[in-house]
Amino acid sequence: MSGSVGAALAQGAARLRQAEVDDPVRDARLLMAAALDIAPGRLTLAMPEPLEAGAETAFSAFITRRAAREPVSHILGQRQFYGRDFEVTPDVLAPRGDTETLIAEALSAPFGNVLDLGTGSGAILVTLLAENGARGTGTDLSEAALAVAARNAERHGVGERCTFMLSDWFEAVEGSFDLIVSNPPYIGAEEMEALAPELAHEPRQALTDEGDGLGAYRAICAGAPGHLRPGGRLLMEIGWQQGADVAEMMRGAGFASVRVIQDLGGRDRVVYGQKPA
């Protein structure tokens, strides 16, 4: 790669296209902006400029990693979610835009405290606390993930309002909450081999329960009633084909007003239930 920023960008996008990356131009632009240390929105203005050696070396390395199907979020070390940048490492699942459906529903009613089960990067919990004056607790089975979540909480100014703990779902959790949220592993073990190569770079335990993909929901539905205040809400992200099964589990656990909420793409994304008052 040599010459102008624009020429190098075109070469980089061509390499990603050859590697069958879904959106090679978008990814190449994000990686070039990072190599130049500028905002992506300023990249068009830089296109005619010569690409300096240091930036060229960085961009080439980024493109090589992306062509090997490493996620952009891992290459850059962060990903935007609900208007905020969150630190991302191989120890956590990068936050997805579809999860903003859960955030919007959670924020549609007031709550004083919230429990986030399987918090990962902390993106859900930190976002809820940053948008609300509540307090929160995040649990995870990974100490490394909890460390990332704690850094994200500090980064966004909510560190003093949240606690992170090592816990297998409710195992170490005490007390009751107004709201419980979770984006648990919901991919069945037999589905893992067919997933996009990028997911091989993310923690397996955040993706699959090594069973039918519904194990986490069984555990959460069983434990949530004992940790919700009367009238409290439970919100769980789901795989797009799991709505009916998870809704039935919630009804079986005694939840009322159970409904399945669709994302912007029209797919089932979140199941909602309320503990009877």
SEMITI-675179 format. One record per residue (C-alpha): x negated, z, y negated; residue number from 1. Coordinates in nm, 3 decimals, decimal comma, m for minus. Layout:
N
ATOM; X; Z; Y; NUM
...
# end
This chain:
277
ATOM; 0,000; 0,000; 0,000; 1
ATOM; m0,137; m0,094; m0,339; 2
ATOM; m0,042; m0,233; m0,680; 3
ATOM; 0,258; m0,108; m0,871; 4
ATOM; 0,492; 0,173; m0,784; 5
ATOM; 0,766; m0,082; m0,719; 6
ATOM; 0,553; m0,287; m0,481; 7
ATOM; 0,446; 0,018; m0,284; 8
ATOM; 0,804; 0,138; m0,271; 9
ATOM; 0,919; m0,193; m0,125; 10
ATOM; 0,645; m0,179; 0,139; 11
ATOM; 0,737; 0,176; 0,228; 12
ATOM; 1,107; 0,091; 0,260; 13
ATOM; 1,015; m0,203; 0,485; 14
ATOM; 0,821; 0,030; 0,716; 15
ATOM; 1,115; 0,267; 0,737; 16
ATOM; 1,355; m0,021; 0,804; 17
ATOM; 1,133; m0,135; 1,090; 18
ATOM; 1,144; 0,222; 1,226; 19
ATOM; 1,527; 0,201; 1,220; 20
ATOM; 1,570; 0,478; 0,965; 21
ATOM; 1,934; 0,484; 0,855; 22
ATOM; 1,884; 0,451; 0,478; 23
ATOM; 1,525; 0,331; 0,427; 24
ATOM; 1,553; 0,255; 0,055; 25
ATOM; 1,700; 0,594; m0,033; 26
ATOM; 1,443; 0,780; 0,173; 27
ATOM; 1,153; 0,575; 0,036; 28
ATOM; 1,269; 0,649; m0,318; 29
ATOM; 1,290; 1,022; m0,252; 30
ATOM; 0,943; 1,023; m0,099; 31
ATOM; 0,794; 0,816; m0,381; 32
ATOM; 0,942; 1,049; m0,642; 33
ATOM; 0,785; 1,343; m0,459; 34
ATOM; 0,448; 1,164; m0,440; 35
ATOM; 0,463; 1,101; m0,815; 36
ATOM; 0,597; 1,453; m0,882; 37
ATOM; 0,887; 1,320; m1,086; 38
ATOM; 1,264; 1,352; m1,059; 39
ATOM; 1,419; 1,077; m0,844; 40
ATOM; 1,629; 0,972; m1,141; 41
ATOM; 1,313; 0,876; m1,332; 42
ATOM; 1,176; 0,650; m1,059; 43
ATOM; 1,320; 0,327; m1,200; 44
ATOM; 1,123; 0,374; m1,521; 45
ATOM; 0,801; 0,414; m1,320; 46
ATOM; 0,845; 0,099; m1,110; 47
ATOM; 0,617; m0,131; m1,319; 48
ATOM; 0,340; 0,130; m1,348; 49
ATOM; 0,029; 0,115; m1,128; 50
ATOM; 0,034; 0,355; m0,835; 51
ATOM; m0,262; 0,589; m0,868; 52
ATOM; m0,477; 0,662; m0,565; 53
ATOM; m0,363; 1,021; m0,514; 54
ATOM; 0,003; 0,931; m0,525; 55
ATOM; m0,057; 0,631; m0,300; 56
ATOM; m0,223; 0,852; m0,038; 57
ATOM; 0,061; 1,104; m0,052; 58
ATOM; 0,330; 0,837; m0,033; 59
ATOM; 0,163; 0,665; 0,260; 60
ATOM; 0,145; 0,996; 0,450; 61
ATOM; 0,511; 1,067; 0,371; 62
ATOM; 0,618; 0,723; 0,494; 63
ATOM; 0,420; 0,765; 0,816; 64
ATOM; 0,593; 1,095; 0,886; 65
ATOM; 0,937; 0,954; 0,805; 66
ATOM; 0,876; 0,648; 1,023; 67
ATOM; 0,812; 0,896; 1,306; 68
ATOM; 1,168; 1,017; 1,227; 69
ATOM; 1,070; 1,350; 1,073; 70
ATOM; 1,356; 1,445; 0,836; 71
ATOM; 1,298; 1,397; 0,465; 72
ATOM; 1,395; 1,761; 0,409; 73
ATOM; 1,107; 1,877; 0,630; 74
ATOM; 0,860; 1,642; 0,465; 75
ATOM; 0,955; 1,765; 0,119; 76
ATOM; 1,017; 2,125; 0,228; 77
ATOM; 1,357; 2,144; 0,065; 78
ATOM; 1,707; 2,001; 0,060; 79
ATOM; 1,983; 2,009; m0,198; 80
ATOM; 2,309; 2,181; m0,109; 81
ATOM; 2,601; 2,248; m0,341; 82
ATOM; 2,385; 2,160; m0,641; 83
ATOM; 2,092; 2,385; m0,550; 84
ATOM; 1,758; 2,318; m0,382; 85
ATOM; 1,696; 2,522; m0,066; 86
ATOM; 1,368; 2,572; 0,114; 87
ATOM; 1,373; 2,406; 0,457; 88
ATOM; 1,121; 2,450; 0,739; 89
ATOM; 1,121; 2,350; 1,109; 90
ATOM; 1,258; 2,701; 1,176; 91
ATOM; 1,596; 2,626; 1,018; 92
ATOM; 1,865; 2,363; 1,028; 93
ATOM; 1,865; 2,162; 0,705; 94
ATOM; 2,196; 2,216; 0,521; 95
ATOM; 2,436; 1,922; 0,541; 96
ATOM; 2,681; 1,794; 0,284; 97
ATOM; 2,969; 1,832; 0,531; 98
ATOM; 2,918; 2,209; 0,522; 99
ATOM; 3,028; 2,207; 0,158; 100
ATOM; 3,383; 2,182; 0,299; 101
ATOM; 3,339; 2,539; 0,427; 102
ATOM; 3,202; 2,653; 0,090; 103
ATOM; 3,496; 2,508; m0,102; 104
ATOM; 3,748; 2,677; 0,128; 105
ATOM; 3,565; 3,011; 0,116; 106
ATOM; 3,564; 3,004; m0,265; 107
ATOM; 3,935; 2,923; m0,284; 108
ATOM; 4,023; 3,295; m0,259; 109
ATOM; 3,847; 3,610; m0,385; 110
ATOM; 3,624; 3,826; m0,165; 111
ATOM; 3,406; 4,129; m0,229; 112
ATOM; 3,171; 4,099; 0,066; 113
ATOM; 3,088; 3,831; 0,321; 114
ATOM; 2,917; 3,810; 0,658; 115
ATOM; 2,733; 3,488; 0,751; 116
ATOM; 2,668; 3,465; 1,125; 117
ATOM; 2,370; 3,248; 1,220; 118
ATOM; 2,259; 3,219; 0,859; 119
ATOM; 1,956; 2,991; 0,920; 120
ATOM; 1,823; 2,883; 0,580; 121
ATOM; 2,079; 3,109; 0,414; 122
ATOM; 2,232; 2,811; 0,234; 123
ATOM; 2,593; 2,915; 0,302; 124
ATOM; 2,551; 3,282; 0,216; 125
ATOM; 2,329; 3,226; m0,087; 126
ATOM; 2,566; 2,962; m0,225; 127
ATOM; 2,868; 3,187; m0,186; 128
ATOM; 2,693; 3,476; m0,360; 129
ATOM; 2,557; 3,252; m0,636; 130
ATOM; 2,911; 3,127; m0,703; 131
ATOM; 3,069; 3,471; m0,673; 132
ATOM; 2,975; 3,827; m0,768; 133
ATOM; 3,014; 3,947; m0,409; 134
ATOM; 2,764; 4,107; m0,174; 135
ATOM; 2,670; 3,965; 0,164; 136
ATOM; 2,497; 4,001; 0,499; 137
ATOM; 2,332; 3,725; 0,697; 138
ATOM; 2,239; 3,746; 1,065; 139
ATOM; 2,025; 3,527; 1,286; 140
ATOM; 1,839; 3,539; 1,617; 141
ATOM; 1,525; 3,397; 1,453; 142
ATOM; 1,297; 3,618; 1,244; 143
ATOM; 1,136; 3,305; 1,099; 144
ATOM; 1,477; 3,175; 0,986; 145
ATOM; 1,561; 3,510; 0,827; 146
ATOM; 1,237; 3,493; 0,628; 147
ATOM; 1,337; 3,150; 0,494; 148
ATOM; 1,685; 3,280; 0,408; 149
ATOM; 1,540; 3,577; 0,221; 150
ATOM; 1,317; 3,347; 0,015; 151
ATOM; 1,613; 3,126; m0,068; 152
ATOM; 1,812; 3,431; m0,176; 153
ATOM; 1,533; 3,534; m0,414; 154
ATOM; 1,495; 3,178; m0,537; 155
ATOM; 1,857; 3,170; m0,647; 156
ATOM; 1,878; 3,519; m0,788; 157
ATOM; 2,097; 3,687; m0,527; 158
ATOM; 1,833; 3,876; m0,330; 159
ATOM; 1,954; 4,214; m0,452; 160
ATOM; 2,308; 4,141; m0,335; 161
ATOM; 2,240; 4,044; 0,024; 162
ATOM; 2,091; 4,183; 0,342; 163
ATOM; 1,945; 3,989; 0,633; 164
ATOM; 1,925; 4,124; 0,986; 165
ATOM; 1,819; 4,016; 1,333; 166
ATOM; 2,135; 4,009; 1,542; 167
ATOM; 2,298; 3,824; 1,830; 168
ATOM; 2,624; 3,749; 1,648; 169
ATOM; 2,785; 4,092; 1,585; 170
ATOM; 2,543; 4,297; 1,794; 171
ATOM; 2,369; 4,475; 1,504; 172
ATOM; 2,651; 4,439; 1,250; 173
ATOM; 2,836; 4,743; 1,120; 174
ATOM; 3,132; 4,771; 0,886; 175
ATOM; 3,410; 4,538; 0,782; 176
ATOM; 3,415; 4,233; 0,556; 177
ATOM; 3,660; 4,037; 0,347; 178
ATOM; 3,518; 3,709; 0,472; 179
ATOM; 3,322; 3,596; 0,778; 180
ATOM; 3,165; 3,249; 0,781; 181
ATOM; 2,954; 3,064; 1,033; 182
ATOM; 2,808; 2,723; 1,109; 183
ATOM; 2,713; 2,797; 1,471; 184
ATOM; 2,549; 2,569; 1,730; 185
ATOM; 2,828; 2,342; 1,850; 186
ATOM; 2,661; 2,053; 2,032; 187
ATOM; 2,706; 2,051; 2,408; 188
ATOM; 2,386; 2,049; 2,615; 189
ATOM; 2,475; 1,715; 2,771; 190
ATOM; 2,506; 1,557; 2,424; 191
ATOM; 2,156; 1,649; 2,307; 192
ATOM; 1,971; 1,349; 2,449; 193
ATOM; 2,195; 1,107; 2,261; 194
ATOM; 2,134; 1,261; 1,918; 195
ATOM; 1,936; 1,099; 1,638; 196
ATOM; 1,558; 1,142; 1,672; 197
ATOM; 1,549; 1,349; 1,352; 198
ATOM; 1,722; 1,637; 1,526; 199
ATOM; 1,423; 1,681; 1,757; 200
ATOM; 1,247; 1,831; 1,452; 201
ATOM; 1,512; 2,100; 1,404; 202
ATOM; 1,546; 2,427; 1,599; 203
ATOM; 1,730; 2,361; 1,925; 204
ATOM; 1,905; 2,699; 1,925; 205
ATOM; 2,068; 2,607; 1,593; 206
ATOM; 2,212; 2,290; 1,748; 207
ATOM; 2,333; 2,374; 2,099; 208
ATOM; 2,456; 2,671; 2,298; 209
ATOM; 2,308; 2,506; 2,610; 210
ATOM; 2,664; 2,493; 2,744; 211
ATOM; 2,984; 2,316; 2,643; 212
ATOM; 2,931; 2,363; 2,269; 213
ATOM; 3,206; 2,625; 2,241; 214
ATOM; 3,016; 2,938; 2,345; 215
ATOM; 2,946; 3,056; 1,991; 216
ATOM; 3,314; 3,025; 1,898; 217
ATOM; 3,418; 3,239; 2,193; 218
ATOM; 3,176; 3,513; 2,085; 219
ATOM; 3,273; 3,497; 1,719; 220
ATOM; 3,648; 3,494; 1,784; 221
ATOM; 3,610; 3,793; 2,014; 222
ATOM; 3,409; 3,998; 1,765; 223
ATOM; 3,549; 3,895; 1,428; 224
ATOM; 3,876; 4,096; 1,433; 225
ATOM; 3,677; 4,419; 1,460; 226
ATOM; 3,466; 4,327; 1,155; 227
ATOM; 3,734; 4,194; 0,921; 228
ATOM; 3,949; 4,398; 0,688; 229
ATOM; 4,325; 4,341; 0,710; 230
ATOM; 4,394; 4,008; 0,542; 231
ATOM; 4,030; 3,905; 0,581; 232
ATOM; 3,940; 3,544; 0,651; 233
ATOM; 3,731; 3,374; 0,919; 234
ATOM; 3,586; 3,026; 0,851; 235
ATOM; 3,379; 2,835; 1,105; 236
ATOM; 3,232; 2,488; 1,088; 237
ATOM; 3,298; 2,278; 1,397; 238
ATOM; 3,208; 1,952; 1,562; 239
ATOM; 3,466; 1,688; 1,471; 240
ATOM; 3,628; 1,691; 1,815; 241
ATOM; 3,653; 2,070; 1,851; 242
ATOM; 3,933; 2,154; 1,609; 243
ATOM; 4,213; 2,203; 1,860; 244
ATOM; 4,002; 2,411; 2,099; 245
ATOM; 3,864; 2,644; 1,832; 246
ATOM; 4,203; 2,682; 1,662; 247
ATOM; 4,352; 2,787; 1,995; 248
ATOM; 4,073; 3,045; 2,042; 249
ATOM; 4,148; 3,190; 1,699; 250
ATOM; 4,518; 3,218; 1,772; 251
ATOM; 4,437; 3,383; 2,104; 252
ATOM; 4,223; 3,639; 1,918; 253
ATOM; 4,521; 3,733; 1,702; 254
ATOM; 4,446; 3,534; 1,387; 255
ATOM; 4,732; 3,410; 1,172; 256
ATOM; 4,769; 3,104; 0,946; 257
ATOM; 4,521; 2,915; 1,163; 258
ATOM; 4,450; 2,563; 1,042; 259
ATOM; 4,191; 2,288; 1,078; 260
ATOM; 4,038; 2,155; 0,754; 261
ATOM; 3,898; 1,805; 0,723; 262
ATOM; 3,584; 1,700; 0,537; 263
ATOM; 3,566; 1,423; 0,277; 264
ATOM; 3,521; 1,171; 0,557; 265
ATOM; 3,855; 1,270; 0,709; 266
ATOM; 3,706; 1,441; 1,014; 267
ATOM; 3,792; 1,790; 1,135; 268
ATOM; 3,517; 2,014; 0,995; 269
ATOM; 3,629; 2,377; 0,948; 270
ATOM; 3,872; 2,607; 1,127; 271
ATOM; 4,038; 2,880; 0,920; 272
ATOM; 4,214; 3,196; 1,032; 273
ATOM; 4,329; 3,518; 0,867; 274
ATOM; 4,347; 3,865; 1,016; 275
ATOM; 4,702; 3,992; 0,981; 276
ATOM; 4,745; 4,243; 0,697; 277
# end
